[in-house]
Amino acid sequence: MRALIERLEQAESRVSVMQANEALGLLDDVVAALRSAITSPNAEAHRLFTSAKKALHGLPLEVYSEARVEGLLLSAQFAYLSGQPFSGLEHASLAVECARRVNDAAALRKALTFHGILLADTGNIATAVEAYAEALELAESMHDLRAETPVWVNLGSALTYAGQLNDAVSCFERVVSLAGSEPQLAPFGPPALANIANICLYLEDYAKGLRSIKASIESAGEPQGATARMNRAIAECSYTRLLLEVDSLERARERCELAKRFAHESKSERAELQASLAEGLCEVHAGLIDLGMSRLSQALDRARVLKSELRYALLAMVKAQEVAGKPDVALVYLRELMMHTKKTQQENALRHHRLHLENLARQQQEASEEVVMERHEQSLRGKLAEQVAQQELMRSRIEMLERLAVTAELRDDSTGEHSYRVGRLSSLLGQDFGCDDQTCFMLDLAARLHDIGKIGIPDGILLKPDRLSEAEREIMKTHTTVGAELLAQSEMPHMQMAEDIARFHHEWWDGSGYPNGIGGAAIPIAARITALSDVFDALTHRRPYKEPWPVARALEEIAYLKGHQFDPELTDLFLALVRRLQREVGDLDEYLGQAARLSPFIRAREKIATTLRRSSGRDVGYRSRVDAQR
């Protein structure tokens, strides 16, 4: 290994001009060393992967090979295992590009899947879903169930992170179906069933959750090895919590004892932490409040150090305080959960946005001569062509923010079209109000980001099917300031309108709104316009807490709130606009949601939904190939 590192360091200055034969020989040696280092890591592994990065990324563009793809994916895996998923992204992204160039469907499926894992782990669910959708398409085209199954597993996990729980359950149910189709896929079944059980806990579908976790444990059998014991301990913790929800305390204690035993045998800090949380919840449910709270507090302190389990520990503490009849204390922990969620999601969102801008700048630099010629042609064609080009540039710059906003909104609107409809309707209202074309264009884009701050709101509040408590409503209201802060930090020109909309679209004309309680003309006009579009679309579509209203009833409500919630002049224009659209275009959703259907993310989601619908009636018994490098 040391000799190879020295060779890589000596070749560093000339990798970009290497001849193909020399480069391919170097790649073969690099991949062999990386493979060995990742299975048996040692003190020099970090130095090897650092040196290998320069070779893997710096080789001539024409050197695309299976070895380069594998080397990049090994580097991405090493970064992921080292707790640096953002560093792994650049390796995985180039691996996808290389696999496309060598036209290797199996390598591309693998690269897309791992790229999706890293994207989801860093909070970019939308782009992860796009990667998984393409990976699924490739696996299906190869008739390779062994390749298809892990994609469904990781897609289900990504959707769980994003709070799209029902969609996640469908993915894991697909895995269970595939696992039952042939022996080689059987190991995927128990963890998929355990994931379904965990989701059912949050969906409050306890009967299905109990069936799933029981089937998971029975089908997994007696665990052998540390990893299997860790997984069994975590499954027993889920079983414990589900039993507590149906008041089966004695059975819950039995499962908790098993969780503690397997956690201890696994020597996994994560498993032992979850077992402590399960034990503390059992004690609280049994009326041993002080003992249970003390145990939960100790576990929470450990989770604050581990960080990866902090969300789980805070949720357990919120639940325990509610059971103990202390809603005010539960609220303290819920606020901490919100702060943790907000910090993590905001940081990830901004980092992905900046990576997106860097990528755009790199693409523009690579095509610099073409850009100069294009600008010259635009100046010859006139001002209109230049304006169109500027608008396209603006669209591409906000693309990542738009994806994040739509992902956040999916927990309320399963179609993903709400933000696009609000943007289009706001633009049309701006036009009727007399705004110029550029302002109307910006209204369309900026209004799509109105609820981007929901990325900082815990799932338990956004997904709650019942009415929110007063305290929960106060937390929900913070999505306005969270979104405005995020957009203010996006370092994007012309984003003041989007920031205003995010911050002020819940202010009321009479001053009784939030977050600042301002009223009348003090509310920015773009926020007043978006408020009408947002409320109308929310009223006329299904949400977790309500059924859709007919358009006529929604318009009556908006007319009633004229001068209270909404700007009187804009309200009259809005009512006339919607009635005109009904006459002229008929299907409002079809017309207002056109931009959504051009979104790669929305298309990917529809592709996945179509695959699930088709596969539910499909014979999955065909023979799959074994992808040994999964």
Secondary structure, DSSP 8 states (H G I E B T S, - for coil): -HHHHHHHHHHGGGGGG--HHHHHHHHHHHHHHHHHHHHS--TTHHHHHHHHHHHHHHS-TT---HHHHHHHHHHHHHHHHTT-HHHHHHHHHHHHHHHHHHT-HHHHHHHHHHHHHHHHHTT-HHHHHHHHHHHHHHHHHTT-HHHHHHHHHHHHHHHHHTT-HHHHHHHHHHHHHHHTT-GGGGGGHHHHHHHHHHHHHHHT-HHHHHHHHHHHHHHH-S--SHHHHHHHHHHHHHHHHHHHHTT-HHHHHHHHHHHHHHHHHHT-HHHHHHHHHHHHHHHHHTT-HHHHHHHHHHHHHHHHHH-TTHHHHHHHHHHHHHHTT-HHHHHHHHHHHHHHHHHHHHHHHHHHHHHHHHHHHHHHHHTHHHHHHHHHHHHHH-HHHHHHHHHHHHHHHTHHHHHHHHHHHTTT-TTS-HHHHHHHHHHHHHHHHT--HHHHHHHHHHHTTTTGGGGGS-HHHHT-SS---HHHHHHHHTHHHHHHHHHHTT--TT-HHHHHHHHHTT--TTS--SSS---GGGS-HHHHHHHHHHHHHHHTS-BTTB----HHHHHHHHHHTBTTTB-HHHHHHHHHHHHHHHHHHS-HHHHHTTTGGG-HHHHHHHHHHHHHHHHTTS---S-----TT-
